[in-house]
Amino acid sequence: MNPFKENRILRFLGSVQLALPMLLVLAVLLAAGTIVESRFSTAVAKRFVYGTWWFGSFLVLLGINLICSAFSRFPWKKYQTGFVVTHLGIVCILAGSFATQQWGLDGQIALQEGGEGHSFQQDKPTLYYQSGDGPVEKIPAAFPFRVPDPDHPFRTQVEGGGLLMVDQFYLNAQRTTQGRATAPGEKGYPAVHIQLDSSFVHQDTWLFQGHPDYGRIDLGPASVYFEGRDGKKGAQGRAGPYPPNALVVIRDKDGLKFKTRFHGQWQAPQTVQPGQAYATGWMDMQFRVREFLPSAQPESTFLPLPLDSQKDLTPALHYEFLKGAEHEQGWLGYQDQPVSFLLPDKGYFSMAYGPQRLNLPFAIHLTHFEVGFDPGTEKAASYTSEINYIDPEQGVQTPYVISMNHPLHYQGYTVYQASYEKGPDGKYTSVFSVGMDPGLWLKYGGALVMVLGIILMFWFKNPAWGKKADDVQN
């Protein structure tokens, strides 16, 4: 008795009625993934299509359908050999794809000549934290299932006491600086919140009088300043004379005023009314002063960006840390400098947000990097890295040359020559792509088995190749 014929559920799982819609859905998913990747980026396609739990589940369900379909015909007859072998090949391909999705690794190592590396960065956002002298802990922070928000934050208990929460997350974000009113006794700067609008520029920013970093902004052909006195020279936060096109917001005892300069000519100063739009005279630009704070500190925050605004996604998260009476919060951008603060027990709590770092079982030492250019141009035609890969367990150091079509294969990893960067000092940095695909041979083997199955299907179907008529009746 064949349970795949007798059981209604198994019979449905192996039926054509299930297989055809699933193949249609698979075609739609692959088309959607291709469109998303071309419209946005590979990272977006991985997050919303190829790397999702439901895409992996769909591959598993499709494999179950093929297995049930093959076993529903057991015991197999001779003429069904091609059918069974073809299904086996497709199942192997699906199993390899699932293994790649779940356990495959893909990252980068960047080295300069003489540099050595044994770890690579994988584009999987990770939140690292350390309490005191304890171990460095890490949390996957891509949040693919549910994005944290203030009502439903992500929470984790910190070893040694304390609660770490993520209550906001942006998949793609842009850093911006806002003014925060200072607490009593805290040093601050007078600050204005300015909105700039034109046909080409839409900018919302804060300027801090006297601050070395936030006293001005440059718009290319023009600059904007915030000063504490009316004059053409010596503005705080400004080095050198004003450019030909400038906007100066001035704070004096009577309130806020502004002056504009166009093609080197100053216009008469005017009083600023908060919220009212004023023309600058250049770039069809208008500005408004949204808010004024007599004492403020610049505070970095992030605003969400559309996914297609840049090729490489830049995620950001907002954290809160609570331990006893201690309450710290702030934003962490992807690959920002780590943040650290002192706890009541005199220990430190540190956090960093960036790509997942994984160690290789061997090290790569770059001895020489060379770029070949097309004659008479600065367009790179080839780039080659001469390396030594070092196996610490065996104590062996082996020379090797990695080029664009000549990767290194070692201990299950493949190291490709991906690209290069030229620094301001003229030195080159070689960028290697590191990958490990546990499903590679399953996919290759499955493809060969599937082709063999198709050949066998034609073999047994063609009477000229010896297929008997009674086989057809069976």
C-alpha positions as CSV (number, residue, x, y, z in Angstrom):
1,M,0.0,0.0,0.0
2,N,1.4,3.4,-1.0
3,P,0.5,6.1,1.7
4,F,1.1,8.8,-0.9
5,K,-1.9,7.3,-2.9
6,E,-4.2,6.5,0.1
7,N,-3.7,9.6,2.2
8,R,-5.7,12.6,1.0
9,I,-3.3,15.2,2.4
10,L,-0.2,13.6,0.9
11,R,-2.1,13.1,-2.4
12,F,-2.9,16.8,-2.5
13,L,0.6,17.8,-1.6
14,G,1.8,15.8,-4.7
15,S,-0.9,16.9,-7.0
16,V,-0.7,18.9,-10.2
17,Q,-3.5,21.1,-8.8
18,L,-1.0,22.4,-6.2
19,A,2.1,22.3,-8.4
20,L,0.8,24.6,-11.2
21,P,-0.2,27.5,-8.9
22,M,3.1,27.1,-7.0
23,L,5.1,27.3,-10.2
24,L,3.1,30.4,-11.2
25,V,3.8,32.0,-7.8
26,L,7.5,31.1,-8.1
27,A,7.7,32.9,-11.4
28,V,5.9,36.0,-10.0
29,L,8.3,36.0,-7.0
30,L,11.4,35.7,-9.1
31,A,10.1,38.5,-11.4
32,A,9.3,40.7,-8.4
33,G,12.8,40.1,-7.0
34,T,14.4,41.0,-10.3
35,I,12.4,44.2,-10.6
36,V,13.1,45.2,-7.0
37,E,16.8,44.6,-7.4
38,S,17.0,46.6,-10.6
39,R,14.7,49.4,-9.2
40,F,16.4,49.7,-5.8
41,S,19.4,47.5,-4.9
42,T,20.5,43.9,-4.2
43,A,20.3,44.7,-0.4
44,V,16.6,45.7,-0.8
45,A,15.8,42.6,-2.9
46,K,17.5,40.3,-0.2
47,R,15.5,42.0,2.6
48,F,12.1,42.0,1.0
49,V,12.2,38.9,-1.3
50,Y,15.1,36.5,-1.4
51,G,16.1,36.6,2.2
52,T,12.7,36.4,3.8
53,W,11.4,33.6,5.8
54,W,8.4,33.1,3.5
55,F,10.6,32.8,0.4
56,G,12.5,30.0,2.2
57,S,9.3,28.4,3.3
58,F,8.0,28.5,-0.2
59,L,11.1,26.6,-1.5
60,V,10.5,24.0,1.2
61,L,6.8,23.6,0.2
62,L,7.8,23.3,-3.5
63,G,10.3,20.6,-2.6
64,I,7.6,18.7,-0.6
65,N,5.3,18.9,-3.6
66,L,7.9,17.4,-5.9
67,I,8.8,14.6,-3.4
68,C,5.1,13.7,-2.8
69,S,4.5,13.8,-6.6
70,A,7.3,11.4,-7.3
71,F,6.4,8.9,-4.4
72,S,2.7,9.0,-5.4
73,R,3.7,6.9,-8.4
74,F,5.7,4.3,-6.4
75,P,6.5,1.5,-7.2
76,W,7.9,3.2,-10.3
77,K,7.8,1.6,-13.7
78,K,10.7,1.6,-16.1
79,Y,9.2,4.3,-18.4
80,Q,8.8,6.6,-15.2
81,T,12.6,6.7,-14.6
82,G,13.1,10.0,-16.4
83,F,10.2,11.5,-14.4
84,V,11.6,10.4,-11.1
85,V,15.2,11.4,-11.9
86,T,14.0,14.9,-13.1
87,H,12.1,15.5,-9.9
88,L,15.1,14.4,-7.9
89,G,17.3,16.9,-9.7
90,I,14.8,19.8,-9.0
91,V,14.6,18.8,-5.3
92,C,18.4,18.9,-5.1
93,I,18.4,22.4,-6.7
94,L,15.8,23.6,-4.2
95,A,17.7,22.1,-1.3
96,G,20.8,23.8,-2.5
97,S,19.0,27.2,-2.8
98,F,17.5,26.8,0.7
99,A,21.0,26.0,2.1
100,T,22.5,29.0,0.4
101,Q,19.7,31.3,1.8
102,Q,20.0,30.0,5.3
103,W,23.7,29.3,5.8
104,G,25.5,31.0,3.0
105,L,28.1,33.7,3.8
106,D,29.0,36.8,1.7
107,G,31.1,39.7,2.8
108,Q,34.2,41.8,2.1
109,I,37.7,42.4,3.2
110,A,39.6,45.6,2.3
111,L,43.4,45.6,2.6
112,Q,46.3,47.9,1.7
113,E,49.7,46.6,0.7
114,G,51.4,45.1,3.7
115,G,48.0,44.7,5.5
116,E,46.7,41.4,6.8
117,G,43.1,40.4,7.7
118,H,41.4,37.3,9.0
119,S,37.9,38.6,9.4
120,F,35.3,39.9,7.0
121,Q,32.2,42.1,7.2
122,Q,28.9,40.6,6.2
123,D,26.0,43.0,5.3
124,K,23.8,41.9,8.2
125,P,23.2,44.8,10.5
126,T,24.2,43.8,14.1
127,L,24.0,45.7,17.4
128,Y,27.0,45.1,19.6
129,Y,27.1,46.0,23.3
130,Q,29.3,45.5,26.3
131,S,28.6,46.1,30.0
132,G,31.7,46.8,32.0
133,D,34.4,44.3,31.4
134,G,31.9,41.6,30.4
135,P,31.9,39.9,27.0
136,V,30.9,41.7,23.8
137,E,27.3,40.6,23.0
138,K,25.7,40.9,19.6
139,I,22.1,41.1,18.4
140,P,20.9,40.7,14.8
141,A,19.4,44.2,14.1
142,A,17.9,44.0,10.7
143,F,14.5,43.4,12.2
144,P,13.0,41.5,9.2
145,F,9.8,40.4,10.9
146,R,8.6,43.4,12.8
147,V,10.1,46.9,12.9
148,P,10.4,48.2,16.5
149,D,8.4,51.3,17.4
150,P,7.7,53.2,20.7
151,D,4.6,51.0,21.4
152,H,6.4,47.7,20.6
153,P,10.1,48.1,21.2
154,F,12.7,45.4,20.9
155,R,13.9,44.5,24.4
156,T,16.9,42.6,25.7
157,Q,18.1,42.0,29.3
158,V,21.8,43.0,29.7
159,E,24.0,40.7,31.6
160,G,24.9,42.4,34.9
161,G,21.6,44.2,35.0
162,G,19.9,46.7,32.8
163,L,17.4,46.8,30.0
164,L,18.4,47.7,26.4
165,M,15.6,48.7,24.1
166,V,15.3,49.6,20.4
167,D,12.2,51.7,19.9
168,Q,12.8,53.1,16.4
169,F,14.4,51.6,13.3
170,Y,14.9,53.0,9.8
171,L,16.0,50.7,7.0
172,N,17.4,53.7,5.1
173,A,18.2,56.9,6.9
174,Q,19.9,60.2,6.7
175,R,21.6,61.9,9.5
176,T,20.4,65.3,10.5
177,T,21.2,67.7,13.4
178,Q,18.5,69.3,15.5
179,G,18.6,71.7,18.4
180,R,18.0,70.5,21.9
181,A,17.3,73.1,24.6
182,T,20.0,72.8,27.3
183,A,19.4,71.8,30.8
184,P,20.1,74.2,33.7
185,G,23.8,74.6,34.1
186,E,24.6,73.0,30.7
187,K,26.6,75.1,28.2
188,G,24.7,75.9,25.0
189,Y,24.7,78.0,21.9
190,P,22.0,80.3,20.5
191,A,20.3,78.3,17.7
192,V,17.9,78.9,14.8
193,H,15.9,76.3,12.9
194,I,16.0,77.3,9.2
195,Q,14.1,75.9,6.2
196,L,15.5,76.5,2.7
197,D,13.5,76.0,-0.4
198,S,14.1,76.4,-4.1
199,S,13.6,74.5,-7.4
200,F,16.6,72.3,-6.6
201,V,17.2,72.6,-2.8
202,H,14.8,71.6,0.0
203,Q,16.8,71.7,3.3
204,D,15.7,71.7,6.9
205,T,18.6,72.5,9.2
206,W,19.8,74.1,12.5
207,L,22.5,76.7,12.9
208,F,24.3,77.3,16.2
209,Q,26.0,80.6,16.8
210,G,29.6,80.3,17.5
211,H,29.7,76.5,17.1
212,P,32.8,75.4,15.1
213,D,30.9,72.8,13.2
214,Y,27.4,74.0,13.0
215,G,27.7,77.8,12.5
216,R,27.2,77.7,8.8
217,I,26.1,75.6,5.9
218,D,27.4,75.5,2.3
219,L,25.0,75.2,-0.6
220,G,27.6,75.3,-3.4
221,P,27.2,78.7,-5.0
222,A,26.0,80.2,-1.7
223,S,26.5,79.9,2.1
224,V,24.2,80.5,5.1
225,Y,25.5,81.8,8.5
226,F,24.1,82.5,11.9
227,E,25.9,85.3,13.8
228,G,25.6,87.3,16.9
229,R,26.2,90.8,15.6
230,D,25.6,92.9,12.5
231,G,28.7,93.2,10.4
232,K,30.4,92.0,7.3
233,K,33.5,90.7,8.9
234,G,34.6,88.2,11.6
235,A,31.5,86.0,11.8
236,Q,31.8,83.3,14.4
237,G,31.9,79.9,12.8
238,R,33.3,81.4,9.6
239,A,36.8,81.4,8.3
240,G,37.7,84.2,5.8
241,P,35.4,86.7,4.0
242,Y,31.9,86.1,2.9
243,P,31.4,84.5,-0.5
244,P,29.6,86.5,-3.2
245,N,26.3,84.9,-2.5
246,A,25.4,84.6,1.2
247,L,22.6,84.7,3.7
248,V,23.4,85.9,7.3
249,V,20.9,85.5,10.1
250,I,21.9,88.0,12.8
251,R,20.9,87.8,16.5
252,D,21.1,91.1,18.4
253,K,19.3,92.7,21.3
254,D,16.2,93.5,19.2
255,G,15.7,90.0,18.0
256,L,16.6,88.3,14.7
257,K,17.5,90.0,11.5
258,F,18.9,88.9,8.2
259,K,21.1,90.2,5.4
260,T,21.6,88.8,2.0
261,R,24.5,89.2,-0.5
262,F,24.1,88.7,-4.2
263,H,27.0,88.9,-6.6
264,G,29.0,90.6,-3.9
265,Q,26.4,93.3,-3.2
266,W,24.8,93.5,0.3
267,Q,21.0,94.2,0.7
268,A,19.6,96.2,3.5
269,P,19.0,94.2,6.7
270,Q,15.4,93.1,7.6
271,T,13.7,91.9,10.7
272,V,12.8,88.2,10.7
273,Q,9.3,87.1,11.5
274,P,9.2,83.4,12.5
275,G,7.5,81.3,9.9
276,Q,7.5,84.0,7.2
277,A,9.2,83.2,3.8
278,Y,11.9,85.6,2.6
279,A,13.7,85.7,-0.8
280,T,17.4,85.5,-0.8
281,G,17.9,86.9,-4.3
282,W,19.8,83.9,-5.6
283,M,18.9,80.5,-6.9
284,D,15.2,81.4,-6.5
285,M,15.8,80.5,-2.9
286,Q,13.5,81.3,-0.1
287,F,14.1,80.8,3.6
288,R,12.1,80.7,6.8
289,V,13.1,80.7,10.5
290,R,11.0,78.1,12.1
291,E,12.3,78.3,15.7
292,F,14.8,80.1,17.8
293,L,16.4,78.7,21.0
294,P,18.5,81.1,23.2
295,S,20.6,78.1,24.5
296,A,20.8,74.8,22.7
297,Q,23.0,71.9,21.9
298,P,23.3,70.1,18.5
299,E,21.8,66.6,18.7
300,S,22.1,64.1,15.9
301,T,19.0,62.3,14.8
302,F,18.0,60.5,11.6
303,L,15.2,60.9,9.1
304,P,13.9,58.0,6.9
305,L,14.9,58.0,3.3
306,P,13.1,56.3,0.3
307,L,14.7,53.0,-0.6
308,D,15.7,54.2,-4.0
309,S,17.5,57.4,-2.8
310,Q,20.9,55.6,-2.7
311,K,22.3,52.3,-3.8
312,D,23.7,51.2,-0.4
313,L,21.2,51.2,2.4
314,T,22.2,53.1,5.6
315,P,20.0,51.8,8.5
316,A,19.8,53.6,11.8
317,L,18.1,52.8,15.2
318,H,17.1,54.7,18.3
319,Y,18.1,53.0,21.6
320,E,17.2,53.4,25.3
321,F,19.1,51.9,28.1
322,L,17.8,51.7,31.7
323,K,19.6,50.6,34.8
324,G,18.4,51.7,38.1
325,A,18.0,55.5,38.0
326,E,20.2,55.7,34.9
327,H,18.4,56.4,31.6
328,E,20.3,56.9,28.4
329,Q,19.0,57.2,24.9
330,G,20.1,58.3,21.5
331,W,20.6,57.3,17.8
332,L,23.1,55.0,16.3
333,G,23.8,55.1,12.6
334,Y,25.2,52.2,10.6
335,Q,29.0,52.1,11.2
336,D,29.0,55.2,13.4
337,Q,31.5,55.6,16.1
338,P,30.6,53.5,19.2
339,V,28.8,55.2,22.1
340,S,29.7,54.8,25.7
341,F,28.4,56.1,29.0
342,L,29.2,55.7,32.7
343,L,26.9,53.6,34.8
344,P,26.0,54.3,38.5
345,D,28.2,51.4,39.6
346,K,31.2,53.2,37.9
347,G,31.3,50.7,35.0
348,Y,30.9,51.6,31.4
349,F,28.2,50.5,28.9
350,S,29.3,50.6,25.2
351,M,27.3,50.1,22.0
352,A,28.1,49.9,18.3
353,Y,26.0,49.3,15.2
354,G,27.4,47.9,12.0
355,P,27.9,44.9,9.8
356,Q,28.3,41.4,11.2
357,R,32.0,40.5,11.6
358,L,33.0,36.9,11.0
359,N,36.4,35.2,11.3
360,L,38.0,33.2,8.6
361,P,39.9,30.0,9.5
362,F,42.9,31.6,7.7
363,A,44.5,35.0,7.2
364,I,45.1,37.0,4.0
365,H,48.3,39.1,3.7
366,L,48.4,41.5,0.7
367,T,51.9,41.8,-0.6
368,H,51.3,43.7,-3.8
369,F,48.4,45.3,-5.7
370,E,48.5,46.4,-9.3
371,V,46.0,48.1,-11.6
372,G,46.1,47.9,-15.4
373,F,44.5,50.8,-17.3
374,D,43.2,51.0,-20.9
375,P,45.9,52.8,-23.0
376,G,45.5,56.6,-22.8
377,T,42.7,56.5,-20.2
378,E,42.2,56.2,-16.5
379,K,39.7,53.4,-16.9
380,A,40.8,50.2,-15.1
381,A,41.1,47.2,-17.4
382,S,42.3,44.8,-14.8
383,Y,43.5,44.7,-11.1
384,T,45.5,42.0,-9.5
385,S,46.4,41.2,-5.9
386,E,49.4,39.2,-4.9
387,I,48.7,37.6,-1.5
388,N,49.9,35.0,1.0
389,Y,47.1,33.0,2.7
390,I,48.2,31.8,6.1
391,D,46.8,28.7,7.8
392,P,47.6,29.2,11.5
393,E,46.8,25.5,12.4
394,Q,49.2,24.1,9.9
395,G,51.6,27.0,10.1
396,V,51.7,27.2,6.3
397,Q,52.0,30.4,4.3
398,T,51.2,30.0,0.6
399,P,51.6,32.7,-2.1
400,Y,48.7,33.2,-4.5
401,V,47.6,35.7,-7.2
402,I,43.9,36.8,-7.1
403,S,42.5,38.5,-10.2
404,M,39.1,39.3,-11.5
405,N,38.6,35.9,-13.0
406,H,40.9,33.9,-10.8
407,P,39.6,33.6,-7.2
408,L,41.1,31.8,-4.3
409,H,39.3,28.6,-3.1
410,Y,40.4,27.4,0.4
411,Q,38.7,25.6,3.2
412,G,35.2,26.0,1.7
413,Y,35.6,29.8,1.2
414,T,36.0,31.6,-2.1
415,V,37.9,34.9,-2.2
416,Y,37.3,37.1,-5.3
417,Q,38.9,40.3,-6.5
418,A,35.9,42.6,-6.2
419,S,37.2,46.1,-6.7
420,Y,39.7,48.7,-5.4
421,E,39.8,52.2,-3.9
422,K,42.4,54.9,-4.3
423,G,43.0,57.0,-1.3
424,P,43.9,60.8,-1.1
425,D,47.5,59.7,-0.5
426,G,47.5,57.8,-3.8
427,K,47.7,54.4,-2.2
428,Y,45.4,51.6,-3.3
429,T,43.1,49.5,-1.2
430,S,42.3,46.1,-2.6
431,V,38.7,45.0,-1.9
432,F,38.0,41.3,-1.8
433,S,34.7,39.6,-1.8
434,V,34.5,36.5,0.5
435,G,31.8,33.9,0.2
436,M,30.9,30.5,1.3
437,D,28.0,28.7,-0.4
438,P,27.1,25.4,1.3
439,G,24.4,24.7,-1.3
440,L,26.7,25.2,-4.4
441,W,27.4,21.5,-5.2
442,L,23.8,20.5,-4.5
443,K,22.7,23.1,-7.1
444,Y,25.3,22.0,-9.6
445,G,24.6,18.3,-9.0
446,G,20.9,18.9,-9.1
447,A,21.2,20.6,-12.5
448,L,23.1,17.7,-14.0
449,V,20.6,15.1,-12.5
450,M,17.7,17.2,-13.9
451,V,19.2,17.2,-17.4
452,L,19.8,13.4,-17.2
453,G,16.2,13.0,-16.2
454,I,15.0,15.0,-19.1
455,I,17.1,12.9,-21.5
456,L,15.7,9.7,-19.9
457,M,12.1,11.0,-20.3
458,F,12.7,11.5,-24.1
459,W,14.4,8.1,-24.3
460,F,11.5,6.1,-22.9
461,K,8.9,8.2,-24.7
462,N,10.4,7.7,-28.2
463,P,9.3,4.3,-29.8
464,A,12.3,4.5,-32.1
465,W,14.6,4.0,-29.0
466,G,13.0,0.8,-28.1
467,K,10.0,1.8,-26.0
468,K,7.3,-0.9,-26.1
469,A,3.7,-0.2,-26.7
470,D,2.6,-2.1,-23.6
471,D,4.8,0.3,-21.6
472,V,2.6,3.1,-22.9
473,Q,-0.5,1.3,-21.8
474,N,0.9,0.9,-18.3
